[in-house]
Amino acid sequence: MPMVVQALIPVFVLIMLGHGLRRVDFPGGDFWPRAERFTYYVLFPAMLVFKLGQARLPPSAYGDTAMLIIAMLLAMTLVLVAAQWLWGWSGPVFSSVYQGAIRFNSYVGLAAGGMLLGDDGLSLTAIAVAIMVPLLNLLCILMFALVAGREQINLAAVIRAIVTNPLIVGSVIGVLWSYFQVGFHPLLAGILEPL
């Protein structure tokens, strides 16, 4: 079985298990929203800070990753604009197609990066998430404003949502921790690692 499939099957099985448990209302309807919030605001950011903070990636990895992501997003945008020109979708339809085609699932990406490439893969994936999330949000908002926007977009609210995104905050802290090679005191590591 290919390594990618081996890495992704457990992630999807766990997602399906969670979906199944939620459908049968186990352990209760109020559990799942709280579990999602706890994962999003505490567990994932802690993992990103700890794993990225331990990474010893060369400084060029950050710039190379950023350039690759920017190139891929621009290429995908050009492909989607060409598809829009070819099929002539209305503005709202194209805005939805654009967002659906260009967005990614950061949870699956982080899990796959870690499973396929170990801690270094997880570190690179977290760097990619920290770069992609703000860029994707800005691109989607720009595309929406260009093709479907009838209302004024509140750019300050968008920027606030980006800079307070726990995945971005965790990634940025972890990248800075790693870049400056601060290291983790055993007490701090003892708290972050289990999280």
C-alpha positions as CSV (number, residue, x, y, z in Angstrom):
1,M,0.0,0.0,0.0
2,P,1.4,3.4,-0.9
3,M,2.8,5.5,2.0
4,V,0.4,8.4,1.3
5,V,-2.6,6.1,1.6
6,Q,-1.2,4.5,4.8
7,A,-0.8,8.0,6.2
8,L,-4.3,9.3,5.2
9,I,-6.5,6.3,5.9
10,P,-6.1,6.6,9.7
11,V,-7.0,10.3,9.5
12,F,-10.1,9.6,7.5
13,V,-11.1,6.6,9.7
14,L,-10.8,8.8,12.8
15,I,-12.9,11.6,11.1
16,M,-15.6,9.0,10.1
17,L,-15.5,7.6,13.7
18,G,-16.1,11.1,15.1
19,H,-18.9,11.6,12.5
20,G,-20.5,8.3,13.4
21,L,-20.3,9.0,17.2
22,R,-21.8,12.4,16.7
23,R,-24.7,11.0,14.7
24,V,-25.6,8.5,17.5
25,D,-25.2,11.4,19.9
26,F,-22.3,9.9,21.8
27,P,-21.1,11.2,24.3
28,G,-23.7,13.9,23.9
29,G,-24.6,16.8,21.7
30,D,-22.9,19.4,23.8
31,F,-19.6,17.5,23.8
32,W,-18.7,17.9,20.1
33,P,-18.8,21.7,19.8
34,R,-16.7,21.9,22.9
35,A,-14.2,19.3,21.7
36,E,-13.8,21.2,18.4
37,R,-13.2,24.5,20.2
38,F,-10.7,22.8,22.6
39,T,-8.9,21.2,19.7
40,Y,-8.9,24.5,17.6
41,Y,-7.9,26.9,20.4
42,V,-5.7,24.7,22.7
43,L,-4.5,21.4,21.3
44,F,-3.5,22.3,17.7
45,P,-1.8,25.6,18.7
46,A,0.1,23.8,21.5
47,M,1.2,21.1,19.1
48,L,2.3,23.6,16.5
49,V,4.3,25.7,19.0
50,F,6.0,22.5,20.4
51,K,6.7,20.7,17.1
52,L,7.8,23.9,15.2
53,G,9.7,25.2,18.2
54,Q,11.8,22.0,18.2
55,A,12.4,22.0,14.4
56,R,15.9,22.7,13.2
57,L,15.1,23.7,9.7
58,P,17.6,25.7,7.6
59,P,16.5,29.4,7.3
60,S,16.1,28.8,3.5
61,A,13.2,26.4,4.2
62,Y,11.0,29.3,5.2
63,G,11.6,31.4,2.1
64,D,11.5,28.4,-0.2
65,T,8.2,27.2,1.3
66,A,6.7,30.7,1.0
67,M,7.8,31.1,-2.7
68,L,6.5,27.6,-3.6
69,I,3.1,28.3,-1.9
70,I,2.7,31.7,-3.6
71,A,3.6,30.2,-7.0
72,M,1.1,27.4,-6.5
73,L,-1.7,29.8,-5.4
74,L,-1.1,32.1,-8.3
75,A,-1.0,29.2,-10.8
76,M,-4.3,27.8,-9.4
77,T,-5.8,31.2,-9.5
78,L,-4.9,31.5,-13.2
79,V,-6.3,28.1,-14.0
80,L,-9.6,29.0,-12.2
81,V,-9.8,32.4,-14.0
82,A,-9.3,30.6,-17.3
83,A,-12.1,28.1,-16.3
84,Q,-14.3,31.1,-15.5
85,W,-13.6,32.7,-18.9
86,L,-14.3,29.3,-20.6
87,W,-17.6,28.5,-18.7
88,G,-18.8,32.0,-18.0
89,W,-20.1,31.3,-14.5
90,S,-21.9,34.1,-12.7
91,G,-20.0,36.1,-10.1
92,P,-21.4,34.3,-7.0
93,V,-20.9,30.8,-8.7
94,F,-17.3,31.6,-9.6
95,S,-16.6,32.9,-6.1
96,S,-17.9,29.6,-4.7
97,V,-15.9,27.5,-7.2
98,Y,-12.8,29.5,-6.5
99,Q,-13.1,29.1,-2.7
100,G,-13.9,25.4,-3.0
101,A,-11.0,24.7,-5.4
102,I,-8.3,26.8,-3.6
103,R,-8.9,26.1,0.1
104,F,-7.4,23.2,1.9
105,N,-8.0,21.2,5.1
106,S,-5.3,22.2,7.5
107,Y,-6.0,19.4,9.9
108,V,-5.6,16.7,7.3
109,G,-2.5,18.5,5.9
110,L,-0.9,18.7,9.3
111,A,-1.7,15.0,10.1
112,A,-0.5,13.8,6.7
113,G,2.7,15.9,6.8
114,G,3.6,14.5,10.2
115,M,2.8,10.9,9.4
116,L,4.5,10.9,6.0
117,L,7.6,12.9,6.9
118,G,7.9,12.9,10.7
119,D,8.6,16.0,12.7
120,D,10.4,17.8,9.9
121,G,7.4,17.2,7.6
122,L,5.0,18.4,10.3
123,S,7.2,21.5,10.8
124,L,7.2,22.3,7.0
125,T,3.4,21.7,6.9
126,A,2.9,24.0,9.8
127,I,5.0,26.7,8.1
128,A,2.8,26.2,5.0
129,V,-0.4,26.5,7.0
130,A,0.9,29.8,8.6
131,I,1.7,31.1,5.1
132,M,-1.4,29.7,3.3
133,V,-4.2,30.7,5.7
134,P,-3.7,34.5,5.5
135,L,-2.9,34.3,1.7
136,L,-6.0,32.2,1.0
137,N,-8.2,34.4,3.0
138,L,-7.0,37.5,1.2
139,L,-7.2,35.9,-2.2
140,C,-10.8,34.6,-1.6
141,I,-11.9,38.0,-0.3
142,L,-10.3,39.8,-3.2
143,M,-11.9,37.4,-5.7
144,F,-15.3,37.7,-3.9
145,A,-15.0,41.5,-4.1
146,L,-14.1,41.5,-7.8
147,V,-16.7,39.1,-9.0
148,A,-19.5,38.9,-6.5
149,G,-19.2,41.7,-4.0
150,R,-22.2,43.9,-3.7
151,E,-21.4,44.9,-0.1
152,Q,-18.4,46.7,1.3
153,I,-15.9,44.2,2.7
154,N,-14.6,45.1,6.2
155,L,-10.8,44.6,5.7
156,A,-10.0,45.3,9.3
157,A,-12.3,42.5,10.5
158,V,-10.7,40.1,8.0
159,I,-7.2,41.1,9.1
160,R,-8.2,40.7,12.8
161,A,-9.6,37.2,12.0
162,I,-6.3,36.2,10.3
163,V,-4.0,37.5,13.1
164,T,-6.1,35.9,15.8
165,N,-6.4,32.5,14.1
166,P,-5.0,30.0,16.6
167,L,-3.3,27.9,13.9
168,I,-1.5,31.0,12.5
169,V,-0.6,32.2,16.0
170,G,0.7,28.8,17.0
171,S,2.7,28.4,13.8
172,V,4.2,31.9,14.1
173,I,5.3,31.4,17.7
174,G,6.7,28.0,16.9
175,V,8.6,29.3,13.8
176,L,10.1,32.2,15.8
177,W,11.0,29.8,18.7
178,S,12.7,27.5,16.2
179,Y,14.4,30.3,14.2
180,F,15.9,31.8,17.3
181,Q,16.6,28.3,18.7
182,V,15.2,29.2,22.1
183,G,14.6,25.6,23.2
184,F,12.1,24.4,25.7
185,H,12.6,24.3,29.5
186,P,11.7,20.8,30.7
187,L,8.7,22.2,32.6
188,L,7.3,23.9,29.5
189,A,8.1,20.9,27.3
190,G,6.3,18.7,29.9
191,I,3.2,20.8,29.5
192,L,3.2,21.3,25.7
193,E,4.2,17.8,24.6
194,P,1.1,16.0,26.1
195,L,-1.1,18.7,24.7
